[in-house]
Amino acid sequence: MVTFTVMMFSKNDIHMALDLVKSMYSTADEFVLVDSSNKERRAELAKAKKSMKLNKLKIFYCVPIGFPDPLRMYGLSKCTSEWVALMDTDERFSPMLKKDLKKLISDSKAPDAFALRRYEEKMKDPNNDFFTWQTRLFKRDKVQFRGIRHEQAIVSGKTTALKSSSYYIEHHEAQSGHTGTESGKIEIYEDRLSYELYNKRMLEYLGKLVVPEGDIEKTAIGKAAKGFLMLYQKLGMKSKDKEASNFDYFMFGFLKDIGYTLQGRDPKRVVIALKDRHADIKKIRKWKSSPEGREAFEIAKIINRIGVIKFLHLDEEKHIKELNRKYKDKEGGIALLLKLMAEEYKRNWARKGSVQ
């Protein structure tokens, strides 16, 4: 009998997490929740688990480090089923997908991972069919994560897109996110790109929009896109380790916005997106001119290439335990993540320069 685990992450949104568990309880064999809530919410969660008799739910604590993505490999290590469904607490599988899920993964011809439609704006709406392809259902031992926000799972094997309109992920209710100021503090590391990483990120977005199965670089559209990018940079004499120009940062964001619009997002959003792109250029100029700008760029190259998880050793149990020992119930979040990255760079990378 093939089993599957729902893997999720929470920080003080325990009611949404519990609602997700209840919605999938008769379908899933196990729930792994990596929780970064405060002391009061953790006690509330433990009490609710006991009173609701949620025996399938396993809870693991980690100090909050701003985003759940860097904890994905840690969460995956706690899953025991062959198959894992990665879900945010504000997401729900469509009724038909939930109904057919066990049949899909039990098929002897099942791939190693499934890409699903994820409706981006709100709950699925026939008049607002903007979606991206997300690899959210996969065999546990066939995927890796780097811990960069909004990344696709790196699948070692075959991925198949579930193209039936009945199979999708929808937003159940919007979560409260980080403020622009908070997010801006981490963007200086995640969004700064050398030309080598510029190409890689552009192809990742293209795959998320149009080619959910397999390696985008092996498809005709992927080869054409990569060829164009390489030619553009060769003619412009742009070395792979050089940071992208302000114009190229603008074009990266603009082309992504155009792709989202072609995929079904409201065309009116392009106008808003243009204003956002101009705001991005102002931020990038500020990043480049700041005293810590060069160091931030070197860290950016490392985490974009090997990922935050490897950089901070967050795939190792002993490091999670050490974090919990030092920072449990202290103020964490993005500020802690930035602190950890700066310390790791100074301790082990500064003398070596950027990763080769």
C-alpha positions as CSV (number, residue, x, y, z in Angstrom):
1,M,0.0,0.0,0.0
2,V,1.5,3.3,-1.1
3,T,1.5,6.0,1.6
4,F,1.9,9.8,1.5
5,T,2.7,12.5,3.9
6,V,1.5,16.1,3.9
7,M,4.5,18.4,4.8
8,M,3.7,21.9,5.9
9,F,5.2,24.8,7.8
10,S,3.7,27.3,10.2
11,K,4.4,30.4,12.3
12,N,1.6,31.4,14.6
13,D,-1.0,30.4,11.9
14,I,-1.9,27.2,13.7
15,H,-5.6,27.5,13.1
16,M,-4.9,27.4,9.3
17,A,-2.5,24.5,9.8
18,L,-5.1,22.5,11.8
19,D,-7.8,23.3,9.2
20,L,-5.5,21.9,6.5
21,V,-4.9,18.8,8.6
22,K,-8.6,18.2,9.1
23,S,-9.3,18.8,5.4
24,M,-6.8,16.0,4.4
25,Y,-7.1,13.7,7.5
26,S,-9.0,10.9,5.8
27,T,-6.7,11.0,2.8
28,A,-3.1,11.4,4.1
29,D,-1.3,8.8,6.2
30,E,0.9,11.3,8.0
31,F,1.3,15.0,8.6
32,V,4.7,16.6,9.3
33,L,4.4,20.2,10.6
34,V,7.6,22.2,11.1
35,D,6.3,24.9,13.5
36,S,8.1,28.2,14.4
37,S,5.3,29.6,16.5
38,N,5.8,31.5,19.8
39,K,5.5,29.7,23.1
40,E,1.8,30.5,23.6
41,R,0.9,29.3,20.1
42,R,2.9,26.1,20.5
43,A,1.1,25.3,23.7
44,E,-2.2,25.9,21.9
45,L,-1.2,23.7,19.0
46,A,-0.2,20.8,21.3
47,K,-3.5,21.1,23.2
48,A,-5.5,21.1,20.0
49,K,-3.7,18.1,18.7
50,K,-4.5,16.1,21.8
51,S,-8.2,17.3,22.1
52,M,-8.8,16.7,18.4
53,K,-7.1,13.3,18.5
54,L,-4.9,14.1,15.5
55,N,-2.6,11.1,16.0
56,K,-1.3,11.3,12.4
57,L,0.1,14.8,13.1
58,K,3.8,15.0,14.0
59,I,5.1,18.4,15.1
60,F,8.7,19.6,15.1
61,Y,9.9,22.9,16.3
62,C,12.5,25.2,14.7
63,V,13.2,28.8,15.6
64,P,11.6,31.3,13.1
65,I,14.1,32.3,10.4
66,G,11.9,34.5,8.3
67,F,10.6,32.0,5.7
68,P,9.8,28.3,5.6
69,D,11.8,27.5,2.5
70,P,15.1,27.0,4.2
71,L,13.5,24.4,6.4
72,R,12.2,22.2,3.6
73,M,15.0,19.6,3.7
74,Y,14.7,19.4,7.5
75,G,10.9,18.8,7.2
76,L,11.5,16.2,4.4
77,S,13.9,14.3,6.7
78,K,11.0,13.9,9.2
79,C,8.6,12.4,6.6
80,T,8.4,8.6,6.6
81,S,6.0,7.9,3.6
82,E,7.2,7.1,0.1
83,W,5.2,10.1,-1.3
84,V,5.1,13.7,0.0
85,A,2.7,16.5,-0.7
86,L,4.2,20.0,0.0
87,M,1.5,22.4,1.0
88,D,1.3,25.9,2.5
89,T,-1.2,26.3,5.3
90,D,-3.4,28.6,3.1
91,E,-3.6,26.1,0.3
92,R,-6.1,23.3,-0.4
93,F,-6.1,20.5,-3.0
94,S,-9.1,20.5,-5.3
95,P,-11.9,18.0,-4.3
96,M,-11.1,15.7,-7.3
97,L,-7.3,15.8,-6.7
98,K,-7.9,14.9,-3.1
99,K,-10.2,12.1,-4.1
100,D,-7.9,10.6,-6.8
101,L,-4.6,11.2,-5.1
102,K,-4.0,7.8,-3.7
103,K,-4.9,6.3,-7.1
104,L,-2.4,8.6,-8.9
105,I,0.5,7.7,-6.7
106,S,-0.3,4.0,-6.5
107,D,-0.2,3.6,-10.3
108,S,2.7,1.3,-11.3
109,K,3.5,3.8,-14.1
110,A,3.5,6.8,-11.8
111,P,6.4,9.2,-12.3
112,D,8.7,10.5,-9.5
113,A,6.9,13.8,-9.2
114,F,3.7,15.6,-10.3
115,A,3.4,19.2,-11.3
116,L,0.1,20.8,-10.4
117,R,-1.7,24.0,-11.4
118,R,-1.5,26.5,-8.6
119,Y,-3.9,29.4,-8.9
120,E,-1.9,32.4,-7.8
121,E,-4.3,35.3,-7.2
122,K,-7.0,33.7,-5.0
123,M,-9.4,30.7,-5.0
124,K,-9.9,29.3,-8.5
125,D,-12.1,31.6,-10.5
126,P,-13.2,30.9,-14.1
127,N,-12.6,34.7,-14.8
128,N,-9.2,34.7,-13.2
129,D,-7.3,31.6,-14.4
130,F,-3.8,32.8,-13.7
131,F,-1.8,29.8,-12.5
132,T,1.8,28.5,-12.5
133,W,3.0,24.9,-12.5
134,Q,4.2,23.8,-9.1
135,T,6.0,20.5,-8.3
136,R,4.2,19.8,-5.1
137,L,3.6,16.0,-5.1
138,F,6.7,13.8,-5.2
139,K,8.6,10.8,-4.0
140,R,10.4,11.7,-0.8
141,D,13.8,10.3,-1.9
142,K,13.7,11.9,-5.4
143,V,13.8,15.6,-4.6
144,Q,16.1,18.2,-3.2
145,F,15.5,21.8,-2.1
146,R,18.0,24.7,-1.9
147,G,15.9,26.9,0.4
148,I,15.4,29.8,-2.0
149,R,11.9,31.3,-1.9
150,H,9.4,30.1,-4.5
151,E,11.7,27.5,-5.9
152,Q,10.6,24.4,-7.6
153,A,11.6,21.0,-6.2
154,I,14.7,19.6,-7.9
155,V,13.6,16.2,-9.1
156,S,15.9,13.3,-9.7
157,G,13.7,11.5,-12.1
158,K,10.6,12.0,-14.2
159,T,8.0,14.7,-13.6
160,T,4.5,14.6,-15.1
161,A,2.1,17.5,-15.2
162,L,-1.5,16.8,-14.1
163,K,-3.2,18.7,-16.9
164,S,-6.8,17.8,-16.0
165,S,-8.7,21.0,-15.1
166,S,-10.1,19.1,-12.1
167,Y,-6.6,18.8,-10.5
168,Y,-5.3,22.0,-8.9
169,I,-4.2,23.8,-5.8
170,E,-6.2,26.8,-4.6
171,H,-5.8,29.5,-2.0
172,H,-8.1,28.9,0.9
173,E,-7.4,32.1,2.6
174,A,-4.7,34.7,2.4
175,Q,-2.0,34.5,5.0
176,S,-0.5,37.6,6.6
177,G,2.9,38.0,5.0
178,H,6.0,40.0,5.7
179,T,6.0,43.8,5.3
180,G,7.8,45.3,2.3
181,T,10.6,46.5,4.6
182,E,11.1,43.0,6.1
183,S,11.2,41.3,2.7
184,G,13.5,44.0,1.3
185,K,16.1,43.0,3.8
186,I,16.4,39.5,2.4
187,E,15.9,40.5,-1.3
188,I,19.4,42.1,-1.3
189,Y,20.7,38.5,-1.1
190,E,18.1,36.5,-3.0
191,D,17.5,38.9,-5.9
192,R,21.0,40.1,-6.8
193,L,22.2,38.1,-9.8
194,S,25.4,37.5,-11.7
195,Y,24.9,36.9,-15.4
196,E,25.3,33.2,-14.8
197,L,22.6,33.2,-12.2
198,Y,20.5,35.6,-14.3
199,N,20.3,33.0,-17.1
200,K,19.5,30.2,-14.6
201,R,16.7,32.2,-12.9
202,M,15.2,33.3,-16.2
203,L,15.0,29.6,-17.3
204,E,13.5,28.6,-14.0
205,Y,10.6,31.0,-14.4
206,L,10.1,29.9,-18.0
207,G,9.8,26.3,-16.9
208,K,7.3,27.3,-14.1
209,L,5.1,29.0,-16.7
210,V,5.2,26.7,-19.8
211,V,7.3,23.5,-19.3
212,P,6.5,21.8,-16.0
213,E,7.9,18.5,-17.0
214,G,11.6,17.7,-17.1
215,D,14.6,20.0,-17.6
216,I,13.6,23.2,-19.3
217,E,17.1,23.4,-20.9
218,K,16.5,20.2,-22.8
219,T,13.3,21.4,-24.5
220,A,13.2,23.4,-27.8
221,I,11.8,26.5,-26.1
222,G,14.4,26.2,-23.4
223,K,17.3,25.8,-25.8
224,A,16.1,28.8,-27.8
225,A,15.8,31.0,-24.7
226,K,19.2,29.9,-23.4
227,G,20.8,30.5,-26.8
228,F,19.4,34.0,-27.0
229,L,20.6,34.9,-23.4
230,M,24.1,33.6,-24.1
231,L,24.3,35.5,-27.4
232,Y,23.0,38.7,-25.8
233,Q,25.6,38.5,-23.1
234,K,28.4,37.5,-25.5
235,L,27.7,40.5,-27.8
236,G,27.6,42.7,-24.7
237,M,30.8,41.2,-23.4
238,K,29.2,40.5,-20.1
239,S,31.2,38.0,-18.0
240,K,29.2,35.3,-16.0
241,D,30.4,36.5,-12.6
242,K,29.6,40.2,-13.3
243,E,26.5,41.5,-11.6
244,A,23.6,42.2,-14.0
245,S,23.1,45.8,-15.2
246,N,20.2,47.9,-14.0
247,F,18.6,47.6,-17.5
248,D,18.9,43.8,-17.4
249,Y,17.4,43.6,-13.9
250,F,14.5,45.7,-15.3
251,M,14.1,43.3,-18.3
252,F,14.2,40.3,-16.1
253,G,11.3,41.5,-14.0
254,F,9.4,42.9,-17.0
255,L,9.7,39.7,-19.0
256,K,8.5,37.7,-16.0
257,D,5.5,40.0,-15.7
258,I,4.7,39.5,-19.4
259,G,4.9,35.8,-19.0
260,Y,2.5,35.9,-16.1
261,T,0.1,37.9,-18.2
262,L,0.2,35.5,-21.1
263,Q,-0.5,32.7,-18.6
264,G,-3.7,34.4,-17.6
265,R,-3.1,37.2,-15.1
266,D,-5.2,40.3,-15.5
267,P,-3.5,42.5,-18.2
268,K,-4.1,45.6,-16.0
269,R,-1.5,44.2,-13.7
270,V,1.2,45.0,-16.3
271,V,0.9,48.7,-15.7
272,I,1.3,48.1,-11.9
273,A,4.2,45.8,-12.6
274,L,6.0,48.5,-14.6
275,K,5.8,50.8,-11.6
276,D,7.2,47.9,-9.5
277,R,10.1,47.4,-11.9
278,H,11.1,51.1,-11.6
279,A,10.9,50.8,-7.8
280,D,13.2,47.7,-8.1
281,I,15.8,49.6,-10.0
282,K,15.9,52.2,-7.2
283,K,16.5,49.4,-4.7
284,I,19.2,47.8,-6.8
285,R,21.1,51.1,-7.1
286,K,20.9,51.5,-3.4
287,W,22.2,47.9,-2.9
288,K,25.1,48.4,-5.2
289,S,26.2,51.7,-3.5
290,S,25.8,50.6,0.1
291,P,29.0,49.9,2.2
292,E,28.1,46.3,2.5
293,G,27.0,46.0,-1.1
294,R,30.0,44.0,-2.4
295,E,29.8,41.5,0.5
296,A,26.1,41.1,-0.1
297,F,26.6,40.3,-3.7
298,E,29.2,37.6,-2.9
299,I,26.7,36.1,-0.4
300,A,24.0,36.4,-3.1
301,K,26.1,34.4,-5.6
302,I,26.7,31.6,-3.0
303,I,23.1,31.2,-1.9
304,N,21.7,31.4,-5.4
305,R,24.2,28.7,-6.6
306,I,24.2,26.2,-3.7
307,G,21.1,27.4,-1.7
308,V,20.5,28.7,1.8
309,I,20.0,25.2,3.1
310,K,23.6,24.0,2.2
311,F,25.1,27.4,3.1
312,L,23.7,27.4,6.6
313,H,23.7,23.5,7.0
314,L,20.0,23.5,7.7
315,D,19.7,20.0,6.3
316,E,21.6,18.7,9.3
317,E,19.7,17.8,12.5
318,K,22.6,19.0,14.8
319,H,22.4,22.5,13.4
320,I,18.7,22.7,13.9
321,K,19.2,21.6,17.5
322,E,21.9,24.2,17.9
323,L,19.7,27.0,16.6
324,N,16.9,26.0,18.9
325,R,19.3,25.9,21.8
326,K,20.7,29.4,21.2
327,Y,17.6,31.2,19.9
328,K,14.5,29.4,21.2
329,D,11.8,31.9,22.2
330,K,14.0,34.8,21.3
331,E,13.2,37.3,18.5
332,G,14.1,35.5,15.3
333,G,12.7,36.0,11.8
334,I,14.4,37.6,8.9
335,A,16.8,39.5,11.2
336,L,18.1,36.1,12.5
337,L,18.4,34.7,9.0
338,L,20.5,37.7,7.9
339,K,22.7,37.4,11.0
340,L,23.3,33.7,10.4
341,M,24.3,34.3,6.7
342,A,26.7,37.1,7.6
343,E,28.3,35.0,10.3
344,E,28.7,32.0,8.0
345,Y,30.2,34.1,5.3
346,K,32.7,35.7,7.5
347,R,33.6,32.4,9.2
348,N,34.0,30.1,6.2
349,W,33.8,32.0,2.9
350,A,35.2,35.5,3.1
351,R,38.8,34.4,2.6
352,K,37.9,32.0,-0.2
353,G,35.9,34.6,-2.2
354,S,32.8,33.6,-4.1
355,V,32.0,29.9,-4.5
356,Q,33.6,28.5,-7.6
